[in-house]
Amino acid sequence: MTKLAMAAVAAGAMAGEPAEAAKMVKRDDASLSAMLVGTWVNPPDSADYEGIPSAEVFNADGTYSYIEYEDKECQRVSGAVHSKWYVWDGTIVNEVGEGKTLKDEIVNMAPKKMVLRSLEDSLTYHRVRSTAKTRACAGTPPQPK
């Protein structure tokens, strides 16, 4: 599982262009948190996609799951990491344990797509909200047993 080492990265980024950045409106942390709740998938056109179907689940209670699948239909879970998350000053903070946190700046947040920039390695990447029309891991993914 190549991504489980960086699993709790609460991420997602679409390539933002300067003109788009000028139009972005700064949202408060509570609004960003509310928009983040749900299941997001790593699409093949994201900068961090490694050919492994995965989903990130941000729950309203502050719990988070990163799930990788063995199949493109996202029915067989190959591994999962669980942690806590919150938004602070426009940054998703993921508490991965043992005092370690991973942080992703929210570059752009829209109802169906979010763009994040990792504060660990400055990589900008995106996630799309999981729906019946998403290409990979459509709908709410099965939870690991």
C-alpha positions as CSV (number, residue, x, y, z in Angstrom):
1,M,0.0,0.0,0.0
2,T,2.0,2.9,-1.3
3,K,-0.2,5.7,0.1
4,L,-0.8,4.3,3.6
5,A,2.5,5.8,4.8
6,M,1.1,9.2,3.9
7,A,-2.5,8.1,4.5
8,A,-4.0,10.7,6.7
9,V,-3.3,13.4,4.2
10,A,-6.6,15.1,4.1
11,A,-6.1,16.2,0.7
12,G,-7.4,17.2,-2.6
13,A,-6.3,19.6,-5.3
14,M,-7.2,20.7,-8.8
15,A,-4.6,22.7,-10.6
16,G,-5.5,26.3,-9.8
17,E,-4.6,29.0,-12.2
18,P,-3.7,32.6,-11.2
19,A,-6.9,34.0,-12.6
20,E,-9.0,31.5,-10.7
21,A,-7.0,32.2,-7.5
22,A,-7.9,35.9,-7.7
23,K,-11.6,34.9,-7.8
24,M,-11.5,32.7,-4.7
25,V,-13.3,33.8,-1.6
26,K,-11.7,33.2,1.8
27,R,-14.1,31.0,3.8
28,D,-14.1,30.6,7.6
29,D,-12.9,27.4,9.1
30,A,-16.5,26.3,10.1
31,S,-17.7,26.7,6.6
32,L,-14.7,24.8,5.1
33,S,-15.2,22.0,7.7
34,A,-18.9,21.7,6.8
35,M,-18.1,21.5,3.1
36,L,-15.4,18.9,3.7
37,V,-17.6,16.4,5.4
38,G,-18.3,13.4,3.1
39,T,-16.4,11.0,0.9
40,W,-13.8,12.2,-1.5
41,V,-11.9,10.2,-4.1
42,N,-8.4,10.6,-5.7
43,P,-9.1,10.9,-9.4
44,P,-6.6,9.7,-12.1
45,D,-5.8,13.3,-13.1
46,S,-4.7,14.3,-9.6
47,A,-1.0,15.0,-9.2
48,D,-0.7,12.4,-6.4
49,Y,-2.6,9.6,-8.2
50,E,-0.6,6.3,-8.1
51,G,-3.0,4.0,-9.9
52,I,-4.5,2.7,-6.6
53,P,-8.2,3.4,-6.1
54,S,-8.7,5.2,-2.7
55,A,-11.2,7.3,-0.8
56,E,-11.0,9.7,2.1
57,V,-13.9,10.0,4.5
58,F,-14.3,13.1,6.6
59,N,-16.9,12.6,9.2
60,A,-18.7,15.5,11.0
61,D,-17.5,14.2,14.4
62,G,-13.9,14.9,13.4
63,T,-13.0,11.3,12.5
64,Y,-11.2,10.5,9.3
65,S,-10.6,7.3,7.2
66,Y,-8.2,6.8,4.3
67,I,-9.2,3.6,2.5
68,E,-7.4,1.8,-0.4
69,Y,-9.0,-0.8,-2.5
70,E,-7.8,-3.9,-4.4
71,D,-10.3,-3.3,-7.3
72,K,-11.5,-0.4,-9.4
73,E,-15.1,-1.0,-8.2
74,C,-13.9,-0.3,-4.6
75,Q,-15.5,-3.3,-3.2
76,R,-12.4,-5.1,-1.7
77,V,-10.6,-3.0,0.9
78,S,-6.8,-3.6,1.0
79,G,-6.1,-1.3,3.9
80,A,-7.2,1.7,5.9
81,V,-5.9,4.3,8.3
82,H,-8.1,6.2,10.8
83,S,-7.4,9.4,12.5
84,K,-8.9,12.7,13.7
85,W,-9.2,15.9,11.6
86,Y,-10.1,19.6,11.9
87,V,-9.7,22.8,9.9
88,W,-7.5,25.6,11.4
89,D,-6.9,28.9,9.6
90,G,-7.8,27.4,6.2
91,T,-5.7,24.3,6.7
92,I,-6.8,20.7,7.2
93,V,-4.9,19.3,10.1
94,N,-4.9,15.5,10.4
95,E,-3.7,14.0,13.7
96,V,-2.2,10.8,12.7
97,G,-0.9,9.7,16.1
98,E,2.1,9.9,18.3
99,G,2.0,13.7,18.2
100,K,2.4,13.8,14.4
101,T,0.1,15.9,12.2
102,L,-0.2,16.3,8.5
103,K,-1.4,19.6,7.1
104,D,-2.9,20.5,3.8
105,E,-3.7,24.1,2.9
106,I,-7.2,24.5,1.3
107,V,-6.4,26.2,-2.0
108,N,-10.0,26.0,-3.3
109,M,-13.1,24.3,-1.9
110,A,-16.1,23.7,-4.1
111,P,-19.1,21.4,-3.5
112,K,-17.7,18.7,-5.9
113,K,-14.0,19.4,-6.0
114,M,-11.3,20.6,-3.7
115,V,-7.7,21.7,-4.2
116,L,-5.1,21.2,-1.5
117,R,-1.5,22.0,-1.1
118,S,0.5,19.7,1.2
119,L,2.5,21.7,3.7
120,E,4.9,18.7,4.0
121,D,6.1,18.7,0.4
122,S,4.2,21.6,-1.3
123,L,2.5,19.2,-3.8
124,T,-0.8,20.6,-5.0
125,Y,-3.4,18.0,-5.8
126,H,-7.2,17.5,-5.9
127,R,-10.0,15.3,-4.8
128,V,-13.6,15.0,-6.1
129,R,-16.6,14.3,-4.0
130,S,-17.7,10.7,-4.3
131,T,-21.1,10.4,-6.1
132,A,-22.7,7.8,-8.3
133,K,-21.1,9.5,-11.3
134,T,-17.5,9.5,-10.0
135,R,-15.2,7.3,-12.0
136,A,-13.6,5.5,-9.1
137,C,-15.0,4.5,-5.7
138,A,-18.5,5.8,-6.5
139,G,-20.8,6.2,-3.5
140,T,-19.9,5.7,0.1
141,P,-17.1,3.1,0.2
142,P,-17.5,-0.1,2.2
143,Q,-15.7,0.3,5.6
144,P,-12.9,-2.2,6.5
145,K,-13.9,-5.0,8.8
